[in-house]
Structure formats: structure tokens, C-alpha cells
Amino acid sequence: MSAHFARPDRHPALNGLRDRRMLRELAYVDGHWTAGDAGQTFEVSDPASGAKIGWVSKLNADQTTIAIDAAAKAFPAWRDLLPQERTAKLRRWYELILEARDDLALIMTLEQGKPLAESRGEIDYAASFIEWYAEEAKRLNAEGITSHLPHAETIVRREALGVVGVVTPWNFPSAMLTRKAAAALAAGCTIVAHPSSETPLSALALAELADRAGIPGGVFNIVTGDAATIVGRLCQDSRVRALSFTGSTEIGRLIAAQCAPTMKNLIMELGGHAPLIIFADADIDRAVDIAVGAKFATSGQDCLAANRIYVERSIHNAFATALAKRIGELKVAPGLTEGSDIGPLMHERAMQKVEEQVADALARGANCLAGGKRHQAGPLFYEPTLLTNVSDNALIMREETFGPVAAITSFDTEDEVVARANATEYGLVAYAVTKDGARMLRLGRKLEYGMVAINRVKITGAPIPFGGIKQSGLGREGSRHGIEAFTELKYLCIDTH
């Protein structure tokens, strides 16, 4: 147990943990908990209250190399396990996560701020990727090819790449880790993961459970500390054969440039700026439900959030009025408060960006029908906000929005709104609400996004290929396709003459 657990300034809600060993503050390298040589730490605090949760080890570049050493050393044995042996260990990890669901959710809400119900949902979501890839480990089949050469047998098989670097964000601190790590581990790769310094405790708790599940030392490593230092070393080391990153497009470009000299496989889930298109034939109550779900989950701090809401002109006013009413009913409170819908933003930088976007939209002629300012619940809480008549030139319509602010504008024709929705560098997900079946199919083809949701919000899950096009990323996560980036195709040609 952490020596700091009894500190008087530690968050009192941690006393609710059923298993205090879930609160880990040391990095996890080669099957051991380590403070690193320097013994430096950084604080993790609750964005809702500012109360301290933990003091986590701050590892440096040389200690990152030690983690890569461990992963490289562990790789041959992990790769050479029978697939069903890897399956058994991943399956046990999945079971332990479900057993520890309440503790994992509590830790997540404390360090990330999202409502406890959302945290519980994320733990289930995170576990589902481990369950899925535990089964996929047994399905990396070789394929025979009809030979084009005389007296030759030709075979193609997928082989594990080696060490994989994993870099995860603060908004989904458990699910983003398991979605990447489970696929790589199932393929036979080993992992060096760097979680966001805002939310490292969720990753370390998952490492505790991986250790209990019998995943061998060196196979799954968590390196905590400064992102530039740790990720820079992951990019530079030629033994790291793939790097999987979720975060902003800006940082993704920098990582891609740093990885170029070593020609790594890159899997990147980057920024999103999702449109939600509501046509006049939509049921308004249903459209409001979809808008609230697509915009305000995780307090709007989600790359899948519907940031640009386009409403056909004939129903614009009725929809805006109904949405403003629903927004006014959302409960703004710390994530541990029963019934909380909107928690705090992650940090002051996020708050300042939201304020800048709202002020810019109002200056360009937008109207504010709900919210529009900081909430009295605390310094990092922002009122759920609805802006209408928002110009396409406003910052909020051009930049990714990470906050509880919905921006509405009207449109007249399908072709017009599709062109406006596509006029962005992003291409992660798009939403539409319509009863017209033919239109649904047209939108599925015409919207330039990796994922399109029609008449619903929830579309993600372990069986589907998650990812975007354009500046929203490279590759796919989840589904059978999600394992491919962690493998290399090998062609075998055998003379039989």
C-alpha cells in the first residue's frame, strides 16, 4: 500500500475503496512497482474540488529505456505462447476488472471528474476490449495462396511486431488503454504505456489487475511522468515497432514526425469535430435526446462530441427551444454527487478555451439560449450552454470543442449541409437524424467521416473498427482490424521439387 495513503490532505472519498491496493502511485516496469532512480513525483488532484488523490512517480528518459528493455526481453516468450495461453491470461484480466468495477470507477471519477455512472460505464467498455481480443488471439490465421510458381508452396501469416508504445489521454483513461493494449497483447506484442499525467491512477490500477491476472513481468509496463520526455524516448527507440496514440491532431503530427526515422507503424485516433444534422422529418423529442447524448457526455470532453449542430430551417426554432429546456435540466455537480450529469472540465486551459469560443460566437452574432458562463459548483465547472445562429466562421464551428457547449445553425438543403459538414480537416464521426431511408444511405456515402451514426448516439464497441479519416487519424482500433497494425505479414515460399 502507498506510504502516502494516510496523508491528512488526501481526498477523503478514497476511504470508499474496497481494495486499497488499487490505488497505485509507483510506475509499473518489468513486473515491479518502481519510483525510478530520482524518486521524483507529481500530484494528481480532483478537478471538482482540487483535493489531492495521489503522488505518482515521475520517471525520466533513461527509466523509459529500462521499460523498453524489459518489454523487448519479455517479447519472445510472450510471442511464443500458444494463443490459447495468451487468451487465458487476458480473460482473467477481464474478469478481475469486472470484479473491481466499483473501485476502478471511483478512482476514475476522482482523477478525471466525470459522473460516477459514466465511469462505471467506461469500466465495462474498457473490459469489453480485453474480452474481445482474448478471443481474437486465437484467430490470427495463416493463409495459403495458390502458387504462381512451379513446384512451390506459398503461405502468408501474421506475426507479432514486437514492442508497442501506447500513449493515452485523460478523457477516457481506462478504455483508451485497454482498446490499444488488449489488441497488441493478443497479437503477441509487449507494451510500454504512458498514461496522461492528469489521470495516471486508472492505468496503474489496471496494471495491478494485470499483475494479479498473471501477465508476465515486462509484457505490460506503465511509465508515468512528463509526456515529452517519455513519448520522445518511445518515438526514438528503434525497438518500439509501433506506436498507438490518442490525442490532439497537433500532437499527433509531432509524434508522427518523431517516429519517421524509425519507420514505426502508427495507429492514431486524433481530433474530431463532429457534425449533427437534423432534418425536418425528424421527431424533435428524439432529436433532442440524440443531441444531448452526443454533445454532453463526459461534459463535452469527447472527440466524438457533436460540436456543430445543423438543423433544417423549418424546425430550427422548435428544436432549439426544446433543446434549451433539456439543457436547463442537466445537473451540474461533482462526479460523486448522485444524479450528476455534468462534471468539471479537466483544467483551467480547457475552461479558458471554452470561454474564448463562446465569446467569439457571441461577438459574431450568435444568441445564447442557455448557460454561457462558469457554474457556481466550482472553478472548473461550466454551465451547459446552447448557442444559436452561430456563424460558420466562428471559432466553435472551426475548432474542436472540449466542453459542454452546443452550437446550432440552420440549413436549407441536403447538398448544402453535407458540404458544410465536410468543410473541416477532421473526419472522425458524423451524426444525422432523419426518417428518410434513401437519405440515410446517401449520407452514409457523402459524409467524409470514418464513422456515421444515423438516428442514434452509441455506435462504438469492441466489434467495430473505430477511427477517422483526414486529420482525425491513422488506422483503426477495435474489431478484427484493430489487431492488424500490431502484426507484420510474412510470406513463406517453399520449394517442393
Buried (B, 14 or more C-beta within 10 A) or exposed (E): EBEBBEEEEBBEBBEEBEEEBBBBBBBBBBBEBBBBEEEBBBEBBBBBBEBBBBBBBBBBBEBBBBBBBBBBBBBEEBBEBEBEEBBBBBBBBBBBBBBBBBBBBBBBBBBBBBBBBBBBBBBBBBBBBBBBBBBBBEEBEEEEEEBEEEEEEBBEBBBBBBBBBBBBBBBBBBBBBBBBBBBBBBBBBBBBBBBBBBBBBBBBBBBBBBBBBEBBBBBBBBBBBBBEBBBBBBBBBEBBBBBBBBBBBEBBEBBBEBBEEBEBBBBBBBBBBBBBBBBBEBEBEBBBBBBBBBBBBBBBBBBBBBBBBBBBEEBBEEBBBBBBEBBEEBEBBBBBBEEBBBBBBBBEEBBEBBBEBBEBBBEBEBEBBBBBEBBEBBBBBBBBBBBBBBBEEBBBBBBBBBBBBBBBBBBEEBEEBBEBBBEBEBBBBBBBBBEBEEBBEBBEEBBBBBBBBBBEBEBBEBEBBBBBBBBBBBBBBBBBBBBBBBBBEEEEEEEEE
